[in-house]
Amino acid sequence: MAGTLPVFGSCTHAVVRDIPDSLAVEALRMSGGESVDMEKARREHQLYTGILSHKLGLQVLQLPADHSLPDCVFVEDTAVVCGDTALLTRPGAPSRRREVEAVKKILEDLHLNVVEMTDEAATLDGGDILFTGKEFFVGLSKRTNQRGAEILADVFKDYAVSKVTVTGTLHLKSYCTMAGPGLIAIGSSEHAQKALKIMQEMSEHRYDKLTLPDDQAANCVYLNIPNKGHVLLHRAPEEFPESAKVFEKLKDYMLIPVSNSELAKVDGGLTCCSVLLNKRA
Ligand code: GLY
């Protein structure tokens, strides 16, 4: 690998997508349950994009919703971006495959090296990809398969890629994300802890861990922003009071609580709603 590695979490641009009207009724969900309050979902999403643009100064590229694609707000699943390479995914759910088209165009317009996953045997959702800054972990889930993981390893050859079986939830990042350089945020459930153990056993690197009482709260967004330093978007205390107390112990962080009650009803976490990239690199 040539040159110096960018600071982990550095980011200049975020791709987001508006919520389609069809989400409330047609978005995929692991189990039934409460209905989505669409007005509230849009308010929460607007606050999320506002934080990225106005508070953190990222250039936010906002795609319009496509009402024929009920899950299209969850852009994370459509692309894995690392450095100047973007791997367009082949989402595991057939109803989500066309979501990739609009994201492809925007990433090409940003002059990234865009690679498509054309193998029809492969499936991969971005929500299953955890990049630690040193290596990738790929969750093998109902959405991501071995072939998808092999293609990712082939595209991002500079990094080790290890596979982790995901149980008890939709995606690997449903209970596990990076909360800082070398710091893994992990849920407390047996499923989450088992995944962490596998990752620790497979890795040559040592990570610190931040254990959250609530699995959903372990899905947070870490950024390193010039003049602000460590920034963490995490689930609001109103939603997960015990987990919020854990985040509040982080020193030298700009902590930004974000409510995500509505998209969570259709299995969306905070990372799901953006593709983050660093054009400064
Ligand atoms: N509703 C998010 C997903 O199932 O992909």
Residues whose N, C-alpha, C, O or C-beta is under 5 A from the ligand:
A	BS01	LIG	A27 L28 R29 D71 V266 D267
